[in-house]
Amino acid sequence: MAEAFIHGFILSFGLILPLGVQNVFVFNQGALQKRFIHVLPVVLTASLCDTLLITLAVFGVSLVILGSFWIKTILLSVGIVFLLYMGWSTWKSTPENSNNENTAKENFTPLKQIAFSASVSLLNPHAIMDTVGVIGTSSLQYNGSEKIAFALASILVSWIWFTGLAVAGRITGELDKSGRLMMVLNRISALVMWGAAIYIGFTLVK
């Protein structure tokens, strides 16, 4: 069981580490919000969504969803719309350290944070393929308590990673008193989101 836990932990850490829309959004919100407690909606939503995806992947339910052409097409189409809108909102957002202190809060209310975080988590083809194609497939070699240990380790990585990412963002926001660095990060984040939307569009056309 310990071997399965370690396997799940290392595998999930390797998958979650690369820069992606989900990671960029969590980091950005950590930097933009005035207190860490204000970014908890993003952290909790991203972690819970990953928990859901990993659970479905390990126990095979998500294969049914991905096996349906229409469900997959609808999910990807909604994902494109969300990413385009999120990119636009992120591009427009202003860090709290800049002249207009209320803009960031207006653009990313708790409800909006939850909606955006859920969309980049559940409507992200990379996240789905990572969980289903890699974590789900890797879990097939385990049964019973070993499978549960593998799943729990994968889930634990998500909770630790997103919390740490938000903390790193908060530290960056505190150090960037001028707000210039966050303006640059916002632009980069928006470009990443738009790039992801274009990529998803190509996958739909194929």
N, C-alpha and C positions, 0 to 999 in steps of 0.2 A: 504493500500500500504506500509506503514511503517513496518507493521508486516511481510510482504513478504520480504522486503529488509533485515530486521534483521535476518530472517530465513535463507535467502540465504548467508548472510555474515558469520554467525556462522557455518553453515553447511560446506561451502567451506573452511573456516579456519581449521576446524577439519580434513578435507580430505587432505589438502595440507601440514599439519604440519609434519607428519611422514617422517623419512629418506627414501629417494628413489633415483633412478638414476638421475632424473631431478634436485632435490634439491642439490645433491652432485655435479653435474656438474656446476650448477650456482655458488655455494659457491666456488668451486675450481678455477673457472675462475676469480672470484672476487679477490681471493688471489694471483693468478699467474700474473695477468696483473699489469703493473707498475702504471697505472692511472685508475680511475673509468670509464672514458670515453671509455677506451679500452674494457671494459666488457659490454658495452651497446648493442652490437650485440646479446649477449647471453640473456640478460634481455629482450630486445624487442622481440626477437624470441620466447622465452619461454612464455612470456605474450600474444603475438599475437596468438600462437598456442593454449593456454588455452582458449583464447577468442573464437577462432573458434570452439573448441570442446564443450565448454559450450553452445554456440549459437546453434550448431547442436543438442546437447542433449536436450535442452529446447524445441526446435521446432520440435523434432522428426526425423530429417533427418538421423542422425547417426544410427538409428535403422535399416534402409534399408541396410547400409553397413555391420553392424554386423550380419544381417540376411542372408547374402550371404556367403556360406562356402568358395568359392574360393577367394573372395576378402579378407576375414578375414585371410585365410591361407597365401596368398601372403604378406599381411601387416605384419603378425607375422614373416614370414621367413626373410623378409627384415630387420625387427627389430633385429632379432638374429645376422645377419651379421654386422649391424651397431654397436651393443653393443659389439661384440667380437673385432671389429676394434678399437672402442673407448677405450675399456679397455686396449688394447695393446698400443695405443698412450698415454694414461694417465699414464700407468706404466713406459713408457720410458721418459716422460716429466720431465724436470729439472726446479725447481723454479728459478726465476731470481736472487735470492740472492745467489745462489750457484756459483760454478766456471764458468760454461758456461752460460753466461747471455742471449745468443741468442736462446738457445734450446727451451724454453717455447714459445717464440714468433713464432719460426718456426713451432712448432707442432700445435699451435692454432692461425692461422691467422683469420681475421674477417670472411672470407668466410667459413673457417672450423668450426669456432664457431657457425655460423648460421646453417650449415648443421648438426652438432652434436646436437645442441639445438633442432632443429626441429625433429630430429630422436628420441631423448629421450622423446619428448613431444607427437608426433603424432603416434609413433610406440611402445608406452609403454602400454601394456595391462592393467596395474594397473590404469593408467591415464584415459584410455578409459572406463574401468568399473566404475571408480569413477564418471566420468561425465555422462555417459549414465545410469548406474545402480542406482546411488544415486541422483545426481543433476537432471538428466532428469526425473526420477521417481517422485522425490519430487515436481518438478514444475507442475505436472499434476493437483495438487489441486488449481492452480491459473489460472486466465484468464485475458486477456486484459492488463491493466496497471500494475496489480499485478504481472503477469508473467514477464513483462519487468523489473520491479523493482527487482524481484528475480534474474533474469539473470544478471542485471547490478551489483548487490551486489556480486554475485559469481565471476564475471569478475574482479571487483575492488580488491578483495582479492588477486587474482593472481598477478596483477600489483604491489600492495604494498609488497607482500611477496617476489617476485623475486628481486625487487629493494633492499629491506632490507637484503636479503640473500647475494646479491653481495657486499653490503656495509660491512656486517659482515665479509665476506671473505677478503675484501680489508684491513680491520683493522687487521685481523689475519695475513695477509701477511706482513703488516708494522711492527708488533710486532715480527714476526719470522725472525729476521735478518740473522740467520745462514742458514735458508732454510731447516733445519732438520724436523721441524713439517710438512711443506708442502710435503716433500718427503714421510712421513708416511701417510699423507692424500691422496696423489696420489695413494699409494699402496692400501689403503682402498677403494678408489673410483673405482680403477680398479677391485678389487675383487667384489664390489657391482655390477658393470656392467656385469662381467662375470657370477655372480650368477643369475642376472636377465635374461641373455641370456639362461642359463641352464633351468631356470624356464619356460621361454617361449617355449623352446624345448619340455619340458614335456607336456605343454598344447597342443602342436601340435600333439604329439604322441597319446594322449588320444582320 
